[in-house]
Amino acid sequence: SSPAGSSSGTGTLSPFDRRLKRKQKNWAALQAEPAKCDYLREEVGTAAVGGPGRTFPLALDVGSGRGYIAHHLTKETVEKLIQVDIAENALKNAVESEIPTVSVVADEEFLPFKEDTFDLVVSSLSLHWVNDLPKAFREIHQVLKPDGVFIGAMFGGDTLYELRCSLQLAELEREGGFSPHVSPFTAVSDLGHLLSRAGFNTLTV
């Protein structure tokens, strides 16, 4: 992937250096008490599994990290799970799950699976780090079966709004200009449109 702020071969701007993000996630996964930093993913992972009341034979966790969604799944919900993350250390140090789980090192924008494979795809606090969110949504829709379900959670456009405003005001006052210090986030109002364009229907945002 292209370095942060540079253009890729398609002429689009890539705000994130995915190689650096992978390095950061690998480092974080090896810390003595990673749960102290991942408490938010734990909370969101708990909420994400409270979805439709049916059993899914095969599920995919996109950007699984240390498996915070898998930790809350039961055999009554999912029969088999595949976890995907760009950081191999996160997968190696994943929390235990009671369901059969397979780990795959891969990028969220390039899912290495056949079409119509999964009954359920979940993603918790990972997709806001991808450079091409529409492509990531298309990849997810492609690997889902026609009657499959996608449940995702990501930070919206107003995340850290006060911090961004404070940083901009302080830098304007001291430097006469400002540069971004907080990652860009997708506006919640745009997500429905992006999901619809990717092929999803019956949306709840």
Backbone as CSV, one residue per row, in Angstrom:
resi,resn,N_x,N_y,N_z,CA_x,CA_y,CA_z,C_x,C_y,C_z
1,SER,0.835,-1.196,0.000,0.000,0.000,0.000,0.869,1.245,0.000
2,SER,0.264,2.331,-0.361,1.028,3.565,-0.476,1.261,4.183,0.880
3,PRO,2.344,4.926,1.080,2.569,5.634,2.324,1.460,6.623,2.588
4,ALA,1.322,6.989,3.863,0.260,7.906,4.247,0.378,9.210,3.485
5,GLY,-0.768,9.650,2.960,-0.805,10.930,2.289,-0.335,10.906,0.857
6,SER,0.080,9.753,0.348,0.534,9.674,-1.031,-0.566,9.105,-1.903
7,SER,-0.329,9.117,-3.209,-1.322,8.591,-4.133,-0.950,7.182,-4.536
8,SER,-1.954,6.332,-4.656,-1.731,4.964,-5.107,-1.733,4.930,-6.620
9,GLY,-1.555,3.725,-7.178,-1.511,3.582,-8.624,-2.823,3.929,-9.289
10,THR,-3.933,3.900,-8.538,-5.231,4.223,-9.114,-5.505,5.711,-9.080
11,GLY,-4.589,6.493,-8.531,-4.774,7.935,-8.487,-5.564,8.415,-7.291
12,THR,-5.873,7.513,-6.356,-6.620,7.894,-5.165,-5.667,8.149,-4.009
13,LEU,-6.087,9.007,-3.094,-5.263,9.343,-1.940,-5.352,8.239,-0.898
14,SER,-4.222,7.814,-0.369,-4.175,6.782,0.662,-3.788,7.422,1.984
15,PRO,-4.752,7.669,2.869,-4.446,8.361,4.119,-3.651,7.521,5.104
16,PHE,-3.688,6.184,4.967,-3.027,5.328,5.946,-1.903,4.520,5.305
17,ASP,-0.801,4.414,6.032,0.286,3.525,5.644,-0.035,2.163,6.247
18,ARG,-0.529,1.238,5.444,-0.975,-0.048,5.966,0.184,-0.867,6.532
19,ARG,1.377,-0.708,5.974,2.532,-1.418,6.519,2.845,-0.932,7.926
20,LEU,2.739,0.374,8.142,2.976,0.927,9.470,1.876,0.499,10.432
21,LYS,0.632,0.455,9.947,-0.472,0.011,10.798,-0.287,-1.442,11.212
22,ARG,0.165,-2.272,10.287,0.426,-3.671,10.622,1.515,-3.778,11.687
23,LYS,2.559,-2.986,11.527,3.649,-2.990,12.504,3.145,-2.561,13.877
24,GLN,2.305,-1.519,13.907,1.765,-1.024,15.177,0.879,-2.075,15.846
25,LYS,0.042,-2.769,15.060,-0.844,-3.786,15.621,-0.048,-4.990,16.117
26,ASN,1.013,-5.351,15.401,1.866,-6.444,15.852,2.552,-6.094,17.168
27,TRP,3.008,-4.850,17.280,3.634,-4.387,18.526,2.634,-4.411,19.674
28,ALA,1.440,-3.891,19.442,0.427,-3.811,20.498,0.027,-5.192,20.997
29,ALA,-0.003,-6.172,20.097,-0.427,-7.517,20.479,0.565,-8.205,21.402
30,LEU,1.810,-7.719,21.434,2.848,-8.337,22.259,3.044,-7.640,23.595
31,GLN,2.263,-6.613,23.870,2.398,-5.918,25.141,1.914,-6.803,26.289
32,ALA,2.438,-6.530,27.482,2.175,-7.396,28.632,0.687,-7.522,28.942
33,GLU,-0.033,-6.416,28.889,-1.462,-6.435,29.181,-2.225,-5.719,28.071
34,PRO,-2.339,-6.340,26.901,-2.981,-5.672,25.766,-4.443,-5.327,26.009
35,ALA,-5.098,-6.048,26.912,-6.519,-5.788,27.171,-6.746,-4.380,27.709
36,LYS,-5.722,-3.796,28.358,-5.866,-2.433,28.875,-6.040,-1.428,27.740
37,CYS,-5.440,-1.720,26.591,-5.561,-0.827,25.441,-6.747,-1.190,24.558
38,ASP,-7.197,-2.436,24.650,-8.247,-2.920,23.751,-9.607,-3.014,24.419
39,TYR,-9.776,-2.320,25.545,-11.038,-2.438,26.275,-12.225,-1.991,25.436
40,LEU,-12.019,-0.997,24.564,-13.123,-0.511,23.739,-13.542,-1.569,22.718
41,ARG,-12.565,-2.252,22.136,-12.890,-3.329,21.198,-13.622,-4.450,21.920
42,GLU,-13.261,-4.690,23.164,-13.954,-5.699,23.967,-15.414,-5.318,24.167
43,GLU,-15.656,-4.041,24.499,-17.026,-3.573,24.719,-17.844,-3.661,23.438
44,VAL,-17.277,-3.188,22.339,-17.998,-3.205,21.067,-18.189,-4.637,20.580
45,GLY,-17.206,-5.480,20.818,-17.335,-6.885,20.437,-18.482,-7.560,21.156
46,THR,-18.666,-7.209,22.422,-19.779,-7.755,23.196,-21.107,-7.353,22.581
47,ALA,-21.217,-6.078,22.192,-22.471,-5.576,21.622,-22.727,-6.145,20.234
48,ALA,-21.663,-6.371,19.473,-21.815,-6.790,18.076,-22.439,-8.167,17.931
49,VAL,-22.230,-9.049,18.904,-22.731,-10.417,18.766,-24.188,-10.546,19.189
50,GLY,-24.790,-9.462,19.657,-26.188,-9.528,20.052,-27.119,-9.277,18.895
51,GLY,-26.798,-9.822,17.730,-27.566,-9.568,16.516,-28.673,-10.575,16.292
52,PRO,-28.864,-10.978,15.023,-29.980,-11.846,14.681,-29.931,-13.180,15.408
53,GLY,-31.094,-13.649,15.865,-31.150,-14.882,16.635,-31.238,-16.115,15.760
54,ARG,-30.161,-16.457,15.088,-30.109,-17.661,14.265,-28.715,-18.251,14.339
55,THR,-28.563,-19.456,13.857,-27.261,-20.115,13.854,-26.610,-19.965,12.483
56,PHE,-25.337,-19.551,12.479,-24.588,-19.353,11.237,-23.531,-20.457,11.113
57,PRO,-23.615,-21.303,10.087,-22.634,-22.388,9.935,-21.192,-21.896,9.807
58,LEU,-20.972,-20.812,9.039,-19.609,-20.315,8.823,-19.595,-18.792,8.879
59,ALA,-18.753,-18.252,9.751,-18.674,-16.797,9.936,-17.253,-16.313,9.710
60,LEU,-17.138,-15.036,9.345,-15.847,-14.385,9.114,-15.759,-13.133,9.970
61,ASP,-14.657,-12.998,10.703,-14.391,-11.791,11.489,-13.292,-11.010,10.776
62,VAL,-13.648,-9.870,10.193,-12.720,-9.053,9.405,-12.026,-8.049,10.317
63,GLY,-10.686,-8.090,10.341,-9.943,-7.229,11.255,-10.148,-7.666,12.688
64,SER,-9.989,-8.952,12.916,-10.372,-9.562,14.201,-9.504,-9.146,15.374
65,GLY,-8.267,-8.707,15.098,-7.371,-8.410,16.208,-7.134,-9.670,17.030
66,ARG,-7.256,-9.550,18.342,-7.037,-10.684,19.241,-8.307,-11.503,19.482
67,GLY,-9.300,-11.327,18.632,-10.473,-12.194,18.692,-11.513,-11.808,19.716
68,TYR,-11.784,-10.510,19.829,-12.722,-10.065,20.858,-14.164,-10.434,20.544
69,ILE,-14.494,-10.580,19.268,-15.838,-11.042,18.928,-15.941,-12.546,19.162
70,ALA,-14.932,-13.290,18.745,-14.943,-14.748,18.923,-15.112,-15.123,20.386
71,HIS,-14.536,-14.328,21.255,-14.591,-14.590,22.692,-16.027,-14.617,23.200
72,HIS,-16.926,-13.910,22.521,-18.314,-13.814,22.979,-19.274,-14.674,22.159
73,LEU,-18.762,-15.398,21.179,-19.614,-16.257,20.368,-19.797,-17.622,21.026
74,THR,-20.922,-18.249,20.757,-21.195,-19.594,21.253,-21.489,-20.516,20.073
75,LYS,-21.470,-21.813,20.329,-21.758,-22.787,19.277,-23.196,-22.673,18.792
76,GLU,-24.058,-22.104,19.623,-25.448,-21.903,19.215,-25.571,-20.751,18.221
77,THR,-24.570,-19.869,18.193,-24.593,-18.718,17.285,-23.811,-18.992,16.011
78,VAL,-22.582,-19.479,16.163,-21.689,-19.737,15.026,-21.070,-21.123,15.182
79,GLU,-21.108,-21.915,14.117,-20.545,-23.262,14.174,-19.046,-23.271,13.887
80,LYS,-18.594,-22.381,13.010,-17.164,-22.276,12.699,-16.841,-20.838,12.329
81,LEU,-15.667,-20.367,12.757,-15.273,-18.971,12.546,-13.900,-18.887,11.895
82,ILE,-13.777,-17.977,10.947,-12.473,-17.635,10.375,-12.151,-16.199,10.758
83,GLN,-10.984,-15.996,11.366,-10.540,-14.665,11.782,-9.485,-14.154,10.811
84,VAL,-9.658,-12.917,10.358,-8.717,-12.298,9.421,-8.170,-11.015,10.022
85,ASP,-6.846,-10.845,9.962,-6.222,-9.609,10.423,-4.887,-9.444,9.708
86,ILE,-4.430,-8.187,9.585,-3.138,-7.946,8.941,-1.970,-8.229,9.877
87,ALA,-2.250,-8.346,11.179,-1.191,-8.516,12.176,-1.138,-9.962,12.660
88,GLU,-0.076,-10.668,12.305,0.040,-12.068,12.698,0.169,-12.237,14.209
89,ASN,0.798,-11.270,14.890,0.940,-11.376,16.339,-0.408,-11.302,17.050
90,ALA,-1.320,-10.505,16.499,-2.657,-10.419,17.084,-3.365,-11.765,16.985
91,LEU,-3.225,-12.427,15.844,-3.871,-13.726,15.662,-3.217,-14.801,16.525
92,LYS,-1.896,-14.754,16.648,-1.187,-15.743,17.470,-1.555,-15.612,18.944
93,ASN,-1.904,-14.403,19.375,-2.219,-14.153,20.777,-3.712,-13.934,20.998
94,ALA,-4.522,-14.500,20.120,-5.972,-14.327,20.222,-6.513,-15.026,21.466
95,VAL,-7.566,-14.434,22.033,-8.214,-15.040,23.194,-8.928,-16.314,22.751
96,GLU,-9.112,-17.232,23.683,-9.709,-18.518,23.343,-11.207,-18.387,23.093
97,SER,-11.695,-19.265,22.219,-13.119,-19.307,21.904,-13.586,-20.752,21.979
98,GLU,-14.854,-20.939,22.295,-15.382,-22.300,22.402,-15.730,-22.906,21.049
99,ILE,-15.706,-22.092,19.991,-16.061,-22.595,18.664,-14.797,-22.829,17.833
100,PRO,-14.831,-23.767,16.892,-13.670,-24.006,16.018,-13.305,-22.734,15.248
101,THR,-12.028,-22.352,15.327,-11.588,-21.081,14.748,-10.321,-21.271,13.917
102,VAL,-10.299,-20.634,12.753,-9.125,-20.638,11.878,-8.665,-19.197,11.693
103,SER,-7.363,-18.956,11.787,-6.813,-17.608,11.646,-6.101,-17.462,10.306
104,VAL,-6.347,-16.330,9.629,-5.750,-16.057,8.322,-5.174,-14.645,8.325
105,VAL,-3.900,-14.507,7.968,-3.279,-13.188,7.853,-3.612,-12.620,6.478
106,ALA,-4.371,-11.525,6.459,-4.770,-10.909,5.194,-5.236,-9.491,5.459
107,ASP,-5.269,-8.682,4.400,-5.721,-7.298,4.482,-7.230,-7.241,4.293
108,GLU,-7.885,-6.350,5.046,-9.340,-6.223,4.950,-9.812,-5.824,3.553
109,GLU,-8.947,-5.173,2.787,-9.322,-4.745,1.444,-9.106,-5.835,0.393
110,PHE,-8.480,-6.937,0.791,-8.170,-8.014,-0.159,-8.458,-9.360,0.508
111,LEU,-9.726,-9.696,0.644,-10.118,-10.922,1.330,-9.881,-12.138,0.429
112,PRO,-9.088,-13.113,0.887,-8.696,-14.252,0.039,-9.693,-15.410,0.084
113,PHE,-10.963,-15.114,-0.183,-11.992,-16.144,-0.118,-12.862,-16.105,-1.375
114,LYS,-13.498,-17.236,-1.666,-14.372,-17.330,-2.831,-15.692,-16.601,-2.573
115,GLU,-16.385,-16.294,-3.650,-17.695,-15.660,-3.532,-18.683,-16.594,-2.829
116,ASP,-19.646,-15.982,-2.144,-20.748,-16.724,-1.515,-20.244,-17.805,-0.560
117,THR,-19.268,-17.457,0.280,-18.671,-18.427,1.201,-19.288,-18.374,2.594
118,PHE,-19.548,-17.171,3.099,-19.888,-17.016,4.515,-21.364,-16.700,4.744
119,ASP,-21.862,-17.230,5.859,-23.234,-16.946,6.277,-23.306,-15.658,7.090
120,LEU,-22.194,-15.310,7.718,-22.121,-14.114,8.564,-20.736,-13.502,8.448
121,VAL,-20.672,-12.181,8.316,-19.408,-11.446,8.392,-19.558,-10.376,9.461
122,VAL,-18.587,-10.316,10.376,-18.587,-9.300,11.420,-17.279,-8.524,11.355
123,SER,-17.314,-7.291,11.821,-16.100,-6.472,11.880,-16.278,-5.435,12.975
124,SER,-15.333,-5.392,13.899,-15.440,-4.484,15.037,-14.231,-3.561,15.121
125,LEU,-14.467,-2.276,14.896,-13.451,-1.225,15.054,-12.169,-1.532,14.279
126,SER,-12.340,-1.858,13.008,-11.189,-2.126,12.149,-11.288,-1.404,10.814
127,LEU,-12.485,-1.303,10.263,-12.644,-0.794,8.902,-12.337,0.691,8.762
128,HIS,-12.315,1.450,9.862,-11.973,2.870,9.740,-10.487,3.073,9.447
129,TRP,-9.701,1.984,9.463,-8.276,2.082,9.146,-7.966,1.738,7.695
130,VAL,-8.950,1.303,6.916,-8.660,0.928,5.528,-8.605,2.175,4.651
131,ASN,-7.871,2.080,3.559,-7.747,3.218,2.639,-8.916,3.311,1.669
132,ASP,-9.519,2.182,1.356,-10.612,2.160,0.374,-11.810,1.457,0.998
133,LEU,-12.612,2.213,1.745,-13.760,1.628,2.433,-14.795,1.058,1.463
134,PRO,-15.125,1.756,0.358,-16.066,1.158,-0.598,-15.594,-0.205,-1.111
135,LYS,-14.298,-0.330,-1.381,-13.758,-1.614,-1.844,-13.869,-2.672,-0.756
136,ALA,-13.586,-2.291,0.498,-13.697,-3.240,1.606,-15.130,-3.740,1.742
137,PHE,-16.104,-2.830,1.610,-17.509,-3.237,1.663,-17.850,-4.181,0.506
138,ARG,-17.328,-3.889,-0.679,-17.591,-4.767,-1.829,-16.983,-6.152,-1.613
139,GLU,-15.785,-6.191,-1.034,-15.140,-7.468,-0.749,-15.986,-8.286,0.225
140,ILE,-16.494,-7.623,1.256,-17.326,-8.307,2.246,-18.607,-8.826,1.604
141,HIS,-19.250,-7.980,0.799,-20.485,-8.401,0.139,-20.232,-9.575,-0.803
142,GLN,-19.083,-9.581,-1.437,-18.758,-10.638,-2.398,-18.602,-11.992,-1.728
143,VAL,-17.986,-12.032,-0.540,-17.759,-13.320,0.127,-18.974,-13.784,0.924
144,LEU,-19.966,-12.915,1.097,-21.199,-13.288,1.790,-22.120,-14.075,0.866
145,LYS,-22.826,-15.037,1.435,-23.874,-15.722,0.689,-25.031,-14.751,0.449
146,PRO,-25.881,-15.021,-0.551,-26.981,-14.102,-0.868,-27.884,-13.771,0.316
147,ASP,-28.073,-14.723,1.225,-28.907,-14.465,2.405,-28.060,-14.208,3.648
148,GLY,-26.769,-13.894,3.439,-25.858,-13.673,4.555,-26.086,-12.348,5.255
149,VAL,-25.475,-12.219,6.429,-25.633,-11.035,7.274,-24.268,-10.408,7.538
150,PHE,-24.198,-9.091,7.446,-22.986,-8.341,7.799,-23.297,-7.442,8.982
151,ILE,-22.504,-7.581,10.050,-22.627,-6.733,11.234,-21.283,-6.053,11.456
152,GLY,-21.246,-4.739,11.360,-19.986,-4.013,11.508,-20.105,-2.843,12.458
153,ALA,-18.990,-2.507,13.085,-18.922,-1.335,13.960,-17.643,-0.584,13.648
154,MET,-17.761,0.723,13.438,-16.591,1.547,13.167,-16.836,2.955,13.693
155,PHE,-15.764,3.699,13.890,-15.887,5.069,14.376,-16.474,5.957,13.292
156,GLY,-17.408,6.829,13.676,-18.054,7.730,12.731,-17.357,9.071,12.642
157,GLY,-17.894,9.934,11.788,-17.245,11.201,11.452,-17.059,12.167,12.597
158,ASP,-17.900,12.091,13.636,-17.790,13.021,14.756,-16.872,12.513,15.862
159,THR,-16.239,11.365,15.650,-15.336,10.814,16.657,-14.187,11.784,16.949
160,LEU,-13.916,12.013,18.226,-12.832,12.899,18.671,-12.985,14.316,18.111
161,TYR,-14.220,14.759,17.930,-14.472,16.082,17.351,-13.851,17.189,18.200
162,GLU,-14.057,17.119,19.523,-13.524,18.160,20.407,-12.003,18.196,20.367
163,LEU,-11.381,17.015,20.321,-9.922,16.954,20.263,-9.408,17.575,18.975
164,ARG,-10.048,17.259,17.860,-9.610,17.813,16.577,-9.731,19.337,16.562
165,CYS,-10.845,19.850,17.092,-11.034,21.304,17.141,-9.983,21.965,18.020
166,SER,-9.704,21.360,19.165,-8.720,21.930,20.090,-7.327,21.946,19.477
167,LEU,-6.959,20.869,18.808,-5.649,20.808,18.169,-5.523,21.841,17.056
168,GLN,-6.575,22.001,16.269,-6.541,22.973,15.178,-6.425,24.397,15.705
169,LEU,-7.203,24.724,16.733,-7.161,26.072,17.303,-5.797,26.367,17.916
170,ALA,-5.254,25.390,18.643,-3.954,25.590,19.280,-2.851,25.763,18.244
171,GLU,-2.899,24.960,17.185,-1.854,25.046,16.164,-1.987,26.318,15.330
172,LEU,-3.231,26.735,15.065,-3.440,27.999,14.356,-2.863,29.159,15.147
173,GLU,-3.077,29.125,16.456,-2.609,30.209,17.320,-1.090,30.241,17.406
174,ARG,-0.465,29.061,17.462,0.981,28.997,17.655,1.761,29.009,16.341
175,GLU,1.196,28.375,15.313,1.944,28.180,14.075,1.393,28.969,12.894
176,GLY,0.175,29.477,13.014,-0.440,30.189,11.906,-1.062,29.282,10.865
177,GLY,-1.121,27.997,11.137,-1.721,27.009,10.242,-1.854,25.704,10.990
178,PHE,-2.451,24.710,10.365,-2.593,23.429,11.059,-2.508,22.275,10.072
179,SER,-2.151,21.122,10.608,-2.103,19.883,9.832,-2.877,18.821,10.605
180,PRO,-3.366,17.769,9.940,-4.174,16.759,10.634,-3.358,15.953,11.636
181,HIS,-3.925,15.770,12.819,-3.294,14.949,13.854,-4.173,13.771,14.247
182,VAL,-5.394,13.737,13.727,-6.345,12.675,14.043,-6.784,12.019,12.740
183,SER,-6.896,10.715,12.749,-7.289,9.990,11.537,-8.644,10.462,11.020
184,PRO,-8.817,10.506,9.703,-10.127,10.863,9.142,-11.129,9.740,9.366
185,PHE,-12.387,10.099,9.589,-13.442,9.115,9.791,-14.573,9.372,8.805
186,THR,-15.275,8.314,8.435,-16.391,8.420,7.497,-17.633,8.922,8.213
187,ALA,-18.318,9.884,7.610,-19.556,10.405,8.190,-20.606,9.299,8.237
188,VAL,-21.316,9.237,9.352,-22.349,8.210,9.511,-23.390,8.321,8.402
189,SER,-23.676,9.553,7.987,-24.674,9.774,6.938,-24.254,9.180,5.593
190,ASP,-22.956,8.931,5.405,-22.462,8.370,4.143,-22.435,6.841,4.138
191,LEU,-22.476,6.232,5.316,-22.296,4.783,5.394,-23.406,4.014,4.688
192,GLY,-24.649,4.470,4.865,-25.759,3.789,4.213,-25.607,3.772,2.707
193,HIS,-25.179,4.899,2.150,-24.974,4.996,0.703,-23.849,4.071,0.250
194,LEU,-22.753,4.040,1.009,-21.621,3.186,0.647,-22.006,1.708,0.696
195,LEU,-22.762,1.326,1.727,-23.194,-0.067,1.851,-24.147,-0.450,0.724
196,SER,-25.048,0.472,0.393,-26.003,0.217,-0.684,-25.283,0.045,-2.020
197,ARG,-24.297,0.893,-2.287,-23.529,0.790,-3.533,-22.755,-0.519,-3.600
198,ALA,-22.360,-1.042,-2.430,-21.620,-2.305,-2.403,-22.529,-3.506,-2.654
199,GLY,-23.857,-3.282,-2.591,-24.792,-4.367,-2.870,-25.637,-4.804,-1.702
200,PHE,-25.419,-4.190,-0.529,-26.195,-4.577,0.648,-27.603,-3.992,0.584
201,ASN,-28.552,-4.703,1.201,-29.905,-4.175,1.334,-30.411,-4.439,2.748
202,THR,-31.595,-3.954,3.069,-32.162,-4.051,4.421,-31.146,-3.514,5.429
203,LEU,-30.789,-2.254,5.281,-29.719,-1.643,6.071,-30.232,-1.050,7.377
204,THR,-29.400,-1.147,8.409,-29.596,-0.427,9.664,-28.260,0.205,10.024
205,VAL,-28.207,1.547,10.039,-26.941,2.242,10.311,-27.055,2.964,11.642
